[in-house]
Amino acid sequence: MFPQLSPSVQKTERSLCFPKISPSLSRDGDIIIGSFLPLHSEEVSNVRGAESLSLVFHSLSLRLMHKNYQQVLALVFAVEEINSDPNLLPNISSLGFHLYNAYHSDSRTLESSLRWLSGQGQLVPNYSCSGQDKSVAVIGGATSALSVQMGTLLELYKFPQISYGPFDSILSNKAHFPSVFQMSQRDSSLFDGIVRLIAYFEWTWIGLVTTDDMRGEQFLWDLRGDMVKHGICLAYTEKIPVSERRHTESQDMFMQRILRSSVSVIIVHGDTDSLMILRYSQPVFLFLWKVWITTSHWDITMRPHWDDGYSFHGALSFSQMTKEIPGFKPFLRTVNPAKYPEDTVLKKFWCSAFKDQEKLENQVQNECSPNASLETLPLRFFDMTMSGLSYTIYNAVHTVARALHEMLLVTTERGSVRVGEPWVPQPWQLHPFLKNTCFNNSAGDQVLLDATGSSAAGYNILKYLFFQNGTETLVKVGQFIPGAPLGQDFTISKEVIVWDSFESKIIHAVCSNSCAPGFRKAQREGEPICCFDCSLCPEGEISSQINMKHCMKCPEDEYPNKERDRCLPKAITFLDIKEPLGMTLACVALFFSVLTALILGVFVKFRNSPIVKANNRTLSYTLLISLTLCFLCSLLFIGYPTAATCLLRQTTFGLVFTVAVSSILAKTILVVLAFRVTKPGRRSKRWLQPGVSNCIVVLCSGIQVILCGIWLGISPPFPDTDRYSQSNQIIIECNEGSVLGFYCVLGYMGFLALGSFMVAFLARGLPDTFNEAKFITFSMLVFCSVWVSFLPTYQSTKGKAMVVVEIFSILASSAGLLCFIFIPKCYVILLRPNGNTQECIRNVRVQEGKALCVRN
């Protein structure tokens, strides 16, 4: 310790030791504990770095921090509890303390430490002017910055410092701070609890205010990493200097940036002392419409001015879980200036809190609200519930007492303590006992130094409410317990939370509004991931949740709905005979097939009539039968496609149409030959024999049969499903197999039709009683027109429409042949029988100057 000044040295060096400056509060005892607590705050504008310490001291404007006086009472309560315990420090009559104010600035911290070490007004390094020193330890360091400044000075004399402020990993480095011991639990999970809270309310656009030190940097690093996992972004980060609050202009700019920002949810990380900038900024601000999420070491109810007009109403605060110390509240109820007349700070606090400031200079104690009670004070002045810092100070005092007790036991066993002599250990001797201190306090909590082996701290989530009548309160709305079972680690009572005085809606804290289902997030270039635009999902894709980055394709048997937020099962579709269109086509096909059969019956009944005989009865019968089958084959295209119907559809259609067109071609050729072979006895008359026309039909049809056989042998048609042509339908259809085979069959039939049309066109001017060549020409013109139109239409349609097009083409072309070739003949046979005579036919031929005798 410091060497003591001898009387002679005191006389010669009286200039060094001015009259003693007493601590703010002291309690004499055999062993003294030094305490540095933040009881007063300094006006920011009064701190100047270039002025002398004494000038600074006189120019500072100090304000009493009412809420911190609970820390003083926790210190007093702990000391009284220890002194009244007969089993603790039995050979020591009393444990005392000296209480000094802890200032925020570096210079004031060093000044206070030196004054405590020197004990006099004049600062004398390496000397103590206070006589026999009984101090063994220091409880201080409301912030890690203060602990660093004090620890650097106290380490020179091996003074153990018990830091009660927030846990800082820097102070755990015993190579740099071997004499600093930390009482607080680690905040290793605090950032996780904050992110869980933000994610719970679906906030993604957050501001952060933190201290400009290693604790702040570590918190920022941990918070940002956890935010990324939950898709949360930091809009900005404001850092507060912790060594000295200077540059008032920049502080005002700092608050202006926060208030002008569109960010409505702000995390505040730091301690009460460091964050006092939020209280001193001018002008007075109302913090409505913003949600402040604070950490456990910032007392949000702390005010330098009781009527400063600001409000952090609605703030959510993470407060470390602590158990209630038995007897502390009853002790607070008994506190008044009369009980502790030596406590000048208590008198000043009492008069200020109860608004009797005009009596502050009055030394008559009973005149300053003597009957008042701390229990009646509003929350901004005093809290009857022990704060986290007060709880830590209480544990720190007991820790020093336990270490002294263990040291006393060891010293007594060794016989180092003589009977009747006072026992005052040296501060450096206390270190090994402090390191091994471990006990349960009166509340049942385990107390460890430097959080060795302790679990992560648990937190109560408190809601700060400020009412219009000036009252305020903290309401528990949830809790966060790291390590608890899933579902029990984080709980929140949403219905308890009131967001502001005017509405109960949850604050909306996002950079971009959420993308509804059916949309996807389109990231804005150069901006954080929380800032995005919403883009409609592409056709065929959906997004079923909000804020999806990518849209998903529906399964093959499903399709997106109109909103593109879910998949619907596709309807299975085919040309069903039960639906109106299928039934209509079937009826039309049956009607024409019956009509064709009736015409065939007419021709059979009147087979010996001149008009039937003149038009080659065999070819007429063949053509009518093939047309009947043409009408009926269209029924194969209606109904659910099966393997049988798929094989028969195109082949049956191709064959019967080929027979029909071949019959027409044979008819046309015979008409031409009949007019070209007019001289009797010519050898070419043999081409007019009935067998020639039959050969033409058989030959042409045979080629089609060969083509169909090759098609069916190589790649026959088969039932298939088309899931892609229609977005909302699964089309059951017949796959044609070999497309080349299908178009060869169709092309060959078209080739025959074109040949028939050309021959009939050439024979259109030949004289004929019943205009057979003209009727064939017109019917083939209709036939070719239908099928020429069919090809592009067939290619451009899909599914059921494709089948309808083919059925319509079959019916239209067949009906054209039937109507233009046979209806005129039936008209003559049935309605004009006088025209169906040999004389009529002969008269017409004579008038035309030609003779034709056609016999079957």
Secondary structure, DSSP 8 states (H G I E B T S, - for coil): ---B--HHHHHHTTTT--S----SEEE--SEEEEEEE--EEE-GGG--SSS-HHHHHHH--EEE-GGGHHHHHHHHHHHHHHHT-TTSSTT-S-EEEEEEE--SSHHHHHHHHHHHHH-SSS--TT-B-SSS--EEEEEE-SSHHHHHHHHHHHGGGT--EEE-SS--GGGG-TTT-TTEEE-S---TTHHHHHHHHHHHTT--EEEEEEESSHHHHHHHHHHHHHHHHTT-EEEEEEEE-SS----HHHHHHHHHHHHHSS--EEEEES-TTGGGHHHH-SS----TT-EEEE-TTS-TT--SSTT-----TT-EEEEE-----TTHHHHHHH--TTT-TT-HHHHHHHHHHTT-GGGTT---GGGS-TT--GGGS-TTT--SS--HHHHHHHHHHHHHHHHHHHHHHHHHHHT-S-TTS-----GGGGHHHHHT-EEE-TTS-EEEGGGTT-----EEEEEEEE-TTS-EEEEEEEEE-TTS-TTTSEEE-GGG----SS--------SS----TTEEEEE-TTS-TT-EEEEE--TTEE--STT-SS-EE--TTEEE-TTSSSEEE-EEE---TTSHHHHHHHHHHHHHHHHHHHHHHHHHHTTTSHHHHHT-HHHHHHHHHHHHHHHHHGGGGSSS--HHHHHHHHHHHHHHHHHHHHHHHHHHHHHHHHHH--STT-GGGGGGSHHHHHHHHHHHHHHHHHHHHHHHHHS--EEEEESSSSTTEEEEEEE-S-HHHHHHHHHHHHHHHHHHHHHHHHTTTS--TT-HHHHHHHHHHHHHHHHHHHHHHHHH--THHHHHHHHHHHHHHHHHHHHHHHHHHHHHHHH-GGGSSHHHHHHHHHHHT-------
